[in-house]
Amino acid sequence: MDRVKLGFDKLTFYKFIWLVGLAIFFFASYDFANWFTSTRRDVGSIFLEWERSIPLCSWSIVPYWSIDLMCGLAILLVWSYRTLQILCFRLLSAQIICIIFFLIFSLKFFFDRPKLDGLPGLLFDILTRFDKPFNQVLSLHIILLVILWDFYANYLRGGWRCIVHILCLLIGLSVLTTWHHHFCDISTGLWVGCFCIWLWPDDGLSPLKNCQLPKQYVWSSLYFLLFLLLFSIAIYFSSWALWLLWFSGAFLLVSVNYLLFGAVGFQKQANGHFNLAVTILYLPYFIIMWINSRLWTFKNNPVDLICDNVYLGRIPSNNTLHTNHFTSIVDLCAELPITQFNGNYHSIPVLDMTPLTIEQCQQTAKIIEKYHQQGKLLVCCALGYSRSATAIIAWLLLTKRVSNLDEAITKVKVCRPNIVITTKQQLILTECFF
């Protein structure tokens, strides 16, 4: 639903409703959280010793305050109802998540800010009347900054975009130099800001609305245990160990993907890349999976020819693409990005260690048949051992290049000996083509 369909006046009305509604909810909920935290006697602080050396910069109160103007202006600048919905759902989610954390994990700022004079002093006084030194984790300021930075980066071009980047950097620094937040609040706020963008992506394919229910209980439980382990270590040792919260958060999302969202939860784009917010959320997991893909395939060829211009392999590097001159790629990996590729590219993301469904087997087989006629085709996944091997076996069966499943598996295994086709996957292939 764009502006043409909705009508300019109606869109303006919705902007006004969202702006007023979010403002009322923000001030009411934040004021309640401040009041509630101020009544508690067990509120502590989390900070690192090096933070004592951070100077108090009175001028930084100006960029600190500017986040409010950026927030209101963003709502007024949106160009369609869907964009308005996505932006406001992100802002609303940020507020709800923060209030929950403020009430459950109440913290306060440790240092006492001295009295300041002049305009900065006035701005600090106005701020402290509303924004008490409580409610540290998470930094709502940073969460809003991440959401708004993403919005303006997509909305503006040229010099204005550069100005916004500089302003956003200053806002990010100001939460420290105004002595209003500790470093832990910033890092956790950054993660939650990216989480809100992941929750309400630009393409509208929110994992909440596109739940696949893969119900992979074993893998979901494994990643959940990793989340609990790293989370416990981070909280127990504190200090620099708090960085493990980033790892634990990534593993928690992966666990939820295996249980509820499926490959949609990774939000791999049509070009094989991930947007910045998703990359930040999953970065520890992405790095681990990339290293794993290289360790398991270290002694093997990156790609192997199966037949008729169809190659089977792992997620290719730039060198692999440059050496082999592929014209097309069919990618079945959900958890790793593809390098820059200018040929035909088709992504059918499948979770690691899970079988392809009947529909995916049929779909990939037809796509392989279409693309291999146009030149060299690479069918890949993280290792090139299971998901992509299954896709090629499905293609061999669909096009009658083999007479049965065992022959298809043997044909692929001769070319790439390390492939793994599970019993469950064999049953799915049998049901699909026989």
N, C-alpha and C positions, 0 to 999 in steps of 0.2 A: 504494500500500500504506500504509494509515493505521494508527493505534494499535489500532483495533478488529480489523482483519484480522491484524495482526502479533502482538498480545498484549502487554500491558504488560511482563511479565517478560522476554520476548524482546527488546523494544525497549530495556529497561534493560541487558540483556546486550550488545547491539550498541553502546550508548553507552559502556559500560565498555571494550569492545575498541577502539573508535575512540580514546577518550581515552588509553588506555595506549599504543596503537600510535603515535599522533601525538606523544605526549610523548617516547617513546624515539627516534623518528626525528628529532624536533626537536633534542634535546640531542646526539645522536650526530653528526648532520650538521653542526650549528652548531659543535660543538667541533672537528670535523675541519677545517672551513673556517677557524676561528680559528688552529688550529695550523699549517695549511698556509701561511696568509698571513704568520704570524709568522716563518716560515723564509725568506721572500723578502727580498731587499735592494733591490728596485726598486719598492716600494710608495710611492705618492705620495698627494697630497690634492687635492681640488677644493673650493674655497670662494670666497666673494665678500668683498671687503674690509669691507663694512658688517657682516659677521658678527662682527668683532672687538668691536663695541660691544654684543653680546648679553650680558646679565648672567648669571652663574651663580646660579641660585635653588635653594638646597639643599632647600627644601620640595617642589620639583617632582619629586623622586625618588619621592614617594608615588604621584602619578598615573601616573608612568612604570612603576612596578612593578605597578600595578593591572591592566594589560593581561593579565597571566598569569591573574589571578583571573577576569577577564571571559571569557577564552578557555575555560577549563575549565567555567565556569558555563553558557556558551552551549550546549555539548555536552549538558550535563545537562538543560537546559530545553527542548530540541527536542520537538515534539509528535507527530512522525510519522517513519517511517523515511525517506521521501523527503526531508524537511527535514534530517534527520541526514546523509544522503548528500550533499546539495548543500552544506551547511555544511562538512563534513569534506573534500570534494573541493576546495573553495575554499581551505581552510587548507593542505591537502597541496600543491596547485598553488603556493601562495604560497611555501612552504618550498623546493620543488624549483627554482622560478625564481630565488629569492634565492641558493641555494647555487651554482647555475650562474654567476650574475653575480659572486658573491664569489670564485669560483675563477678566473674569466677576467679580470674587471676589479677586481682587488684594490686597495682604497684604505684609508686610515686617517684618523682624526680629527687635525686639525692642532694644536689648542691643548692645553696641559698643564693638567689640572684640579688646583687646590690641594687640600691635605689638609683634610678637613672633620671637625668634631666632632659628638658627640651622636648621636641616632637617625638623622638624615640621613647622617652620616658612616658609621655602621654599614651602612646600606642601600647607600651608594655602594661601600663595601668589598666587600660580598657581590656586588654587581653586577659589579665589575671583576675579581673572581676567575673569573667565568664569561664575561662579555661584554667582551672586550678591545676596544681602540680601533681595531679593524680592521673589515672588512666593512661599508663605508659605503653604497655604491650596490649594491643598493637598500636602503632602510630597511625591514627586515622589520617593525619596530615600526609603521610607518605603514601598511604593507600589511595587517597583521593588524587594525589599527584601522579601516580602511575596511571590511573584511569584517564585523567584529563590530559596527560602527556600523550598517551596513545591517541586520544580523540583529536587533539590539535595537530599532531604529526600527520594524521590522515586528512585533516580539513584544510590546512594551510600549505602554501608552496612558496618557494623562493626565499626572499629576505625575511618575510614574516615568520617562516618556519624556523629560520636560524635564531631569530629573536626569542621565539618560544622555547627553543632548546636551551638557550642561555638562561632565560628566566626560570625554567624548571630546574636546572642545575643549582641555581641560587636558592630556590625554595627548598630543594633537598638538603643543601648545606645549612640552611637557616634553622632547621629543627635542632641542630647541634649548637650553632653559634648564638642562638637565643637562650641557650640553657633550658630548653623545654623538653628535650627527649634524650635518652641514652642511645648508644649505638645499636643495642639489641632491639630497640623499638623500631629502628630504621630497617634493619635486615628482615625482621618478621613482617613489617608493614609492606616492604617491597614484594615479598612472597604472596601475601594475601591480596595485594593489588593485582598481581598477575593472575591469581586464582579467580578474582572477580571477572577479569577479561576472558579467562578460559570458560567460566561458567556461562557467560553470555557473549559468545563469539560474534564477529561481524557478519558472518554468513547466516546467522540465525539458527544454526544447527547446535543448539545447546544440548549437552549430554543429558540434561534433565528431561528434555523433550524427545530425545532419540535414544532411549534406553534399549539396549540390545539383549540384556539379560543372558550373557554367555554362561553364567553359573559355573565358572571354572574354580571350584571350591579349593582344590589343592594348591593351585598357584596363588589364588587370592589369599589363602591362609599363610603361605610362605612369605609373601611380601608384607603381610600384616605383622607377622612376627619380626621381620626385619625392621619395620617401622617402630614397633614397641621397643626393640633392643636399642636402636639408635636414639630414640626419644628418651629412654631411661638413662642412657649414658650421658646425653646432653644435659639433662636436668640434674643428675647426680654430681657431675664434675663441674658444671657451670662454666664460667669464664669462656675461654676459647672453644671449649667443647660444645658451646651453644650453636656453633656452625653446623653441628650434626643435625640440628632441627631441619635444616634445608634438605639433607639427605632423607631424613625420616618422613618429611612431608611429601617428597617425590615418591617414596616407596608406598606411602598411604594411598596416593592417587593411583598408582599402578595396581595396588590391591583392589581398589574400588572398580577399576576398569575390568579386571578379570572377573569380578563378581556381578557388576551391574551394567557398565557402559559399553564394554567391548572396545573395538578399535576406534570407535568414534571419540572415546575419551582422550586419545592422543592428538586428535584434530590435525592430522596430516593433510596438507593442502593439495589441491589438484596438480600443482607443479612439483610435488614431492618434498616441499620444504615445510618448516614450522614457523609460525609467527614468533616474534620476540618474547611475548609473555609466556607462551607455551614452552619455549626453549628454556627460559629462566626457571619455570616450575619444575621441569623434568631434567634439567641439565645434569645433575649427578647420575641419574639413571641412564641418560643418553650416553654419557662418557663411558660408564661401565659396560653398556651393551656394545658400544663400538669397539672397545678393547677386547671384549669377549669374542666378537666376530672376527677380529684379526688373530687372536690366539688360537682359536679352533681351526682356522683355515691357513695358518702360517706355512705349513709344509705342502699345501695343495695349490693348484692353479686358481687364480681369481675367478676364471670362467672356463667352461669346457663346452666344446661343440657336441650337441646331441645328434641333430640331423637337420638337413634342409634349412640352413641359415639360422637355426634356433640354438642359442647358447644358454647354458645354465650356470649361475654363479652367485657370488655374494654381492652385497651393495657395492657398486663400483667406485673406485677412486678416480680422480681426474686422469691419472696415468693410464688406468685401464681403459677408460673411454677414448683417450687420445690414441692408444695403441691399436684398438680393435675397430674403431670407426663404426660403431653401431648406429643404425638409422632409427631403431625403436627400442624402447624399454618397457617391460611389464613388471611392475614392482608390487610385491606382496608383503613388504615389511611395514609394519605399523609404527615401529619404535625408533627408526633411524631415518635421517633425511637423505635424499638423493643429491648428488652434486649437480652443479649447473649443467643442464642438458638441453640442446636445441632441437633434437629430433622428436619423433612421436613418443609421447610418454603417457602411460596409463597406470594409475595406482588403484590397487584393490587391497587395502590394508587389512591384514589378518594378525591377530595377537600371536606373539611368540609361543611356541610349544603347544599350539592348539590346531586342530584339524580344519581344513577347508570344508565348508558346508556343500551340499549338493548344488545349490545355486551358484556359489563361488567357483566350484569346479567347472560347471557349464559355462559360466561367464568368461573365466580366464581362458578356457579352451577355445572359445570363439574369437576372443581378442588375439590370441597367439596366431590362430589361423589367418586372421586378417592382416596382421602386421608382418609376419614372416615373408609374405609375398612381396613386400616392399623393400627388402634388404635384410641385413644382419640384425637379428633381434636378440636381446638379452632378457631372460626371465630371471629375476633375482629376488632374494630375501636377505636376511642378515648374514646367513652362512652359505646359502645356496644348497642346503642339505635336505630340507623338509618341505616348507611351504611352496617354494618355487619348483622343487622337484615334483611335488604333487600336481602342480598346475601343468607341467609339461607332460606328465603321465596322462592327465585328463585330456590333453590335446591329442596325444597319440591314440587314445581310445576313441575320441570323437571322430577323428579323421580316418579311422580304420587302418592306420599305419602298422598296428599290431592287432592280433586276433584275440588276446585276453590280457587280464591284468598282470599275471606273472611275467608274461613276455614284455610288457611295457616297463615293469620295474627292472627287469634284467637289462633291457636295452639302455635305460638311463644309468643303471649302476655300472655298466661296463665303461661308460664315458666319465662318470663321476662316482667313484666307488664308495664315498662316505655318506651317500644319501640315506635318510631314515624315513621310512614310510610305516607308521604305526598300524597295528591291527585295526584300530578304530577307523583310521583314514582309509584303509583298504576296504573295509565294509561300506564306507560312504561312496567310494569310487565304484564299487560293485553295484550298489543300489542305483547309482547315477547312470551307468552306461550298460547295464545288463538286466 
